Amino acid sequence: MASKPQQDMGTGSVKKLMVKMAVPALVGQVVNLLYNIVDRIYIGHIPEIGGLALTGVGLFTPILMLITASAMLAGAGGAPRAAIAMGQGNKEDAEKILGNCFTVLMILAVILTGAFYVACPTLLRLFGASDVTLPYAVTYARIYVVGSVFVLIVMGMNTFITTQGFANISMLTTVIGAGINIILDPILIFVLDMGVAGAAIATVISQAVSAVWILLFLTGKKTILKLKVPNLKLEKRIIMPCLGLGISSFIMVSTESILSISFTSSLARFGGDVAVGAMTVLTSINQLITMPLSGVCQGGQPLISFNYGAKKYDRVKEAFFCQFGVCVAYTTAFWALLMFLPKVFAGIFTSDMALVDYTAWALRIFLACGFSVGFQISCQQAFMALGQAKISLVMALLRKVILLIPLIFILPLFFQPENKAFAVFLAEPISDIIAAAVTTFMFFRFFIKMLKEGKAQQQ
């Protein structure tokens, strides 16, 4: 029973395995998306204060992204390494990778909790909080930060369940937590009249339950790779390659924090609280595009990594093109829907009509090239699955650090005062299309070369 997931990845039908792996991962990501947006939906509809409270909670995004990035440093870096080790038949090293990555997550939890709890009022001011939005932002931030250890376990360790082939268990991790969050949110926010604090408490409780679920599985009888005490001791040989690979995902997500700060600070200057509130909604809508893609790529990652480790290059090729096709088709279809119905999507998050109108206008600018995201993410994640840390890191930096963040500050210089907020939103589509084109070109160049060399070695 324990060896079946590994055996299937090396011998079963690639398309069937992709569906088997990707569908639960996709469902898990969609449900996990609810963690990020359900609080905002409920908060945005709190009578009288919904718009301001939503803006305040949105200002927490940079801190949230840094916590998530820290989890990905160990999780996204360790899981492909563990899968490659399993493909090579080295279960001992795969289990050491699991244990070492868990230790790193616990160290990060202690550091991040202390630092952000103390610094969050100052940081939120720097992010663009006004006198009226700061109280909502601080209340939500401090409660969430106290429970960040659970977030790190869920985000970092769940990838090790998926990479073993237990996609259904991985999906249940997020389904259980999100289900609890959805139930608790309206009770704590509205029934008990806890407002923003209730939303944060609901999220922490739901993440804690998911974390317990993961630890019970990874220490139980069904898992292939078991979390063991002896493997918690850090070994340089084991952990450094994981961190080297994970740094790409860390930078990808942590730069979201810098990106969020750049957007909110610029929009607070040029458009005020309504522009910052619109950015909160746009960030959530953008996650409706990107997080399902992450689910598809999570399903493809074990197949690509395992067969790459086993030198089965035809299966690697087939798995990638399944992943690529689904990602591109989804983003194109969803992008078209957003362009036709911007007010419908904006209205999901708030009942403040002024904010809805402004967000609908901004959405068509901000996501004008949203169809290209499927190209970017599918190729970026395939680099990760193949263990290509350096090129993955460069592609991670390209869109956000090299293109988008500078454009946020440069473009407004060329516009009149009344159009400077438009210029800030315009930075997103320009960066999207350039980054997608470059990443896709670089990946296919590398991929074709890799397949030719692989076949030559087999002859």
Solvent accessible surface area in square Angstrom, and as a share of the most:
residue,aa,sasa,rsa
1,M,206,0.92
2,A,55,0.43
3,S,72,0.46
4,K,111,0.47
5,P,22,0.14
6,Q,36,0.16
7,Q,114,0.51
8,D,30,0.16
9,M,1,0.00
10,G,5,0.05
11,T,94,0.54
12,G,23,0.22
13,S,59,0.38
14,V,6,0.03
15,K,123,0.52
16,K,156,0.66
17,L,11,0.06
18,M,11,0.05
19,V,91,0.53
20,K,106,0.45
21,M,4,0.02
22,A,10,0.08
23,V,74,0.43
24,P,11,0.07
25,A,3,0.03
26,L,57,0.28
27,V,57,0.33
28,G,6,0.06
29,Q,23,0.10
30,V,64,0.37
31,V,25,0.14
32,N,10,0.05
33,L,5,0.02
34,L,53,0.26
35,Y,11,0.04
36,N,36,0.18
37,I,11,0.06
38,V,12,0.07
39,D,2,0.01
40,R,13,0.05
41,I,44,0.22
42,Y,53,0.20
43,I,0,0.00
44,G,2,0.02
45,H,69,0.31
46,I,21,0.11
47,P,98,0.62
48,E,180,0.81
49,I,61,0.31
50,G,5,0.04
51,G,15,0.14
52,L,68,0.34
53,A,0,0.00
54,L,1,0.00
55,T,5,0.03
56,G,0,0.00
57,V,4,0.03
58,G,4,0.04
59,L,1,0.00
60,F,3,0.01
61,T,10,0.06
62,P,0,0.00
63,I,0,0.00
64,L,18,0.09
65,M,25,0.11
66,L,55,0.27
67,I,0,0.00
68,T,20,0.12
69,A,0,0.00
70,S,6,0.04
71,A,0,0.00
72,M,39,0.18
73,L,26,0.13
74,A,0,0.00
75,G,0,0.00
76,A,14,0.11
77,G,0,0.00
78,G,0,0.00
79,A,2,0.02
80,P,5,0.03
81,R,71,0.26
82,A,0,0.00
83,A,0,0.00
84,I,24,0.12
85,A,9,0.07
86,M,7,0.03
87,G,16,0.16
88,Q,121,0.54
89,G,66,0.64
90,N,58,0.30
91,K,101,0.43
92,E,115,0.52
93,D,28,0.15
94,A,0,0.00
95,E,14,0.06
96,K,40,0.17
97,I,13,0.07
98,L,0,0.00
99,G,0,0.00
100,N,0,0.00
101,C,0,0.00
102,F,28,0.12
103,T,29,0.17
104,V,16,0.09
105,L,0,0.00
106,M,54,0.24
107,I,83,0.42
108,L,34,0.17
109,A,5,0.04
110,V,115,0.66
111,I,101,0.51
112,L,24,0.12
113,T,38,0.22
114,G,40,0.39
115,A,53,0.41
116,F,20,0.08
117,Y,93,0.35
118,V,117,0.67
119,A,36,0.28
120,C,0,0.00
121,P,40,0.25
122,T,89,0.52
123,L,45,0.22
124,L,0,0.00
125,R,112,0.41
126,L,120,0.60
127,F,10,0.04
128,G,19,0.18
129,A,8,0.06
130,S,35,0.22
131,D,106,0.55
132,V,80,0.46
133,T,1,0.00
134,L,32,0.16
135,P,77,0.49
136,Y,49,0.19
137,A,0,0.00
138,V,26,0.15
139,T,54,0.32
140,Y,13,0.05
141,A,0,0.00
142,R,76,0.28
143,I,47,0.24
144,Y,13,0.05
145,V,0,0.00
146,V,90,0.52
147,G,1,0.01
148,S,0,0.00
149,V,44,0.25
150,F,63,0.26
151,V,6,0.03
152,L,0,0.00
153,I,10,0.05
154,V,4,0.02
155,M,45,0.20
156,G,0,0.00
157,M,0,0.00
158,N,18,0.09
159,T,22,0.13
160,F,0,0.00
161,I,0,0.00
162,T,3,0.02
163,T,0,0.00
164,Q,0,0.00
165,G,12,0.12
166,F,37,0.15
167,A,4,0.03
168,N,90,0.46
169,I,34,0.17
170,S,5,0.03
171,M,40,0.18
172,L,62,0.31
173,T,0,0.00
174,T,10,0.06
175,V,52,0.30
176,I,51,0.26
177,G,0,0.00
178,A,0,0.00
179,G,28,0.27
180,I,45,0.23
181,N,0,0.00
182,I,63,0.32
183,I,112,0.57
184,L,39,0.19
185,D,0,0.00
186,P,39,0.24
187,I,70,0.36
188,L,19,0.09
189,I,4,0.02
190,F,83,0.34
191,V,112,0.64
192,L,102,0.51
193,D,122,0.63
194,M,72,0.32
195,G,17,0.16
196,V,9,0.05
197,A,23,0.18
198,G,0,0.00
199,A,0,0.00
200,A,0,0.00
201,I,54,0.27
202,A,0,0.00
203,T,3,0.02
204,V,27,0.16
205,I,74,0.37
206,S,0,0.00
207,Q,8,0.03
208,A,22,0.17
209,V,58,0.33
210,S,0,0.00
211,A,2,0.02
212,V,83,0.48
213,W,77,0.27
214,I,0,0.00
215,L,51,0.25
216,L,122,0.61
217,F,22,0.09
218,L,0,0.00
219,T,71,0.41
220,G,23,0.22
221,K,198,0.84
222,K,152,0.64
223,T,9,0.05
224,I,8,0.04
225,L,0,0.00
226,K,65,0.27
227,L,21,0.10
228,K,84,0.36
229,V,120,0.69
230,P,109,0.68
231,N,20,0.10
232,L,53,0.26
233,K,159,0.68
234,L,76,0.38
235,E,58,0.26
236,K,163,0.69
237,R,140,0.51
238,I,8,0.04
239,I,11,0.06
240,M,100,0.45
241,P,55,0.35
242,C,1,0.00
243,L,42,0.21
244,G,35,0.33
245,L,0,0.00
246,G,0,0.00
247,I,60,0.31
248,S,0,0.00
249,S,6,0.04
250,F,56,0.23
251,I,33,0.17
252,M,37,0.17
253,V,26,0.15
254,S,11,0.07
255,T,7,0.04
256,E,54,0.24
257,S,2,0.02
258,I,90,0.46
259,L,10,0.05
260,S,17,0.11
261,I,52,0.26
262,S,6,0.04
263,F,3,0.01
264,T,7,0.04
265,S,38,0.24
266,S,6,0.04
267,L,0,0.00
268,A,34,0.26
269,R,193,0.71
270,F,56,0.23
271,G,24,0.23
272,G,30,0.28
273,D,46,0.24
274,V,57,0.33
275,A,0,0.00
276,V,1,0.01
277,G,0,0.00
278,A,0,0.00
279,M,13,0.06
280,T,8,0.04
281,V,1,0.00
282,L,0,0.00
283,T,34,0.20
284,S,0,0.00
285,I,0,0.00
286,N,31,0.16
287,Q,23,0.10
288,L,34,0.17
289,I,0,0.00
290,T,33,0.19
291,M,25,0.11
292,P,10,0.06
293,L,1,0.01
294,S,38,0.25
295,G,0,0.00
296,V,9,0.05
297,C,5,0.03
298,Q,48,0.21
299,G,0,0.00
300,G,0,0.00
301,Q,26,0.12
302,P,0,0.00
303,L,0,0.00
304,I,2,0.01
305,S,0,0.00
306,F,19,0.08
307,N,0,0.00
308,Y,57,0.22
309,G,15,0.14
310,A,33,0.26
311,K,119,0.50
312,K,76,0.32
313,Y,18,0.07
314,D,96,0.49
315,R,38,0.14
316,V,0,0.00
317,K,86,0.37
318,E,66,0.30
319,A,0,0.00
320,F,1,0.00
321,F,85,0.35
322,C,27,0.16
323,Q,2,0.01
324,F,32,0.14
325,G,38,0.37
326,V,75,0.43
327,C,0,0.00
328,V,31,0.18
329,A,64,0.49
330,Y,69,0.26
331,T,0,0.00
332,T,61,0.36
333,A,68,0.53
334,F,30,0.13
335,W,66,0.23
336,A,34,0.27
337,L,82,0.41
338,L,0,0.00
339,M,37,0.16
340,F,158,0.66
341,L,77,0.38
342,P,10,0.07
343,K,112,0.47
344,V,87,0.50
345,F,20,0.08
346,A,0,0.00
347,G,29,0.28
348,I,75,0.38
349,F,2,0.01
350,T,3,0.02
351,S,75,0.49
352,D,60,0.31
353,M,122,0.54
354,A,69,0.54
355,L,7,0.03
356,V,6,0.03
357,D,66,0.34
358,Y,50,0.19
359,T,0,0.00
360,A,8,0.06
361,W,113,0.40
362,A,0,0.00
363,L,0,0.00
364,R,124,0.45
365,I,21,0.11
366,F,5,0.02
367,L,1,0.01
368,A,38,0.29
369,C,26,0.16
370,G,0,0.00
371,F,62,0.26
372,S,2,0.02
373,V,18,0.10
374,G,0,0.00
375,F,64,0.27
376,Q,21,0.09
377,I,23,0.12
378,S,0,0.00
379,C,0,0.00
380,Q,2,0.01
381,Q,53,0.23
382,A,1,0.01
383,F,0,0.00
384,M,6,0.03
385,A,2,0.01
386,L,2,0.01
387,G,17,0.16
388,Q,50,0.22
389,A,22,0.17
390,K,174,0.74
391,I,40,0.20
392,S,0,0.00
393,L,46,0.23
394,V,75,0.43
395,M,7,0.03
396,A,5,0.04
397,L,53,0.26
398,L,23,0.12
399,R,30,0.11
400,K,16,0.07
401,V,57,0.33
402,I,100,0.51
403,L,30,0.15
404,L,0,0.00
405,I,26,0.13
406,P,47,0.30
407,L,32,0.16
408,I,1,0.00
409,F,102,0.43
410,I,80,0.40
411,L,25,0.13
412,P,5,0.03
413,L,135,0.67
414,F,153,0.64
415,F,60,0.25
416,Q,117,0.52
417,P,96,0.61
418,E,137,0.61
419,N,64,0.33
420,K,41,0.17
421,A,11,0.09
422,F,62,0.26
423,A,0,0.00
424,V,0,0.00
425,F,0,0.00
426,L,45,0.22
427,A,0,0.00
428,E,4,0.02
429,P,5,0.03
430,I,57,0.29
431,S,0,0.00
432,D,5,0.03
433,I,70,0.36
434,I,72,0.37
435,A,0,0.00
436,A,5,0.04
437,A,63,0.49
438,V,57,0.33
439,T,0,0.00
440,T,26,0.15
441,F,127,0.53
442,M,57,0.25
443,F,0,0.00
444,F,51,0.21
445,R,156,0.57
446,F,51,0.21
447,F,3,0.01
448,I,90,0.45
449,K,126,0.53
450,M,17,0.08
451,L,16,0.08
452,K,140,0.59
453,E,85,0.38
454,G,2,0.02
455,K,90,0.38
456,A,64,0.50
457,Q,130,0.58
458,Q,106,0.47
459,Q,188,0.84
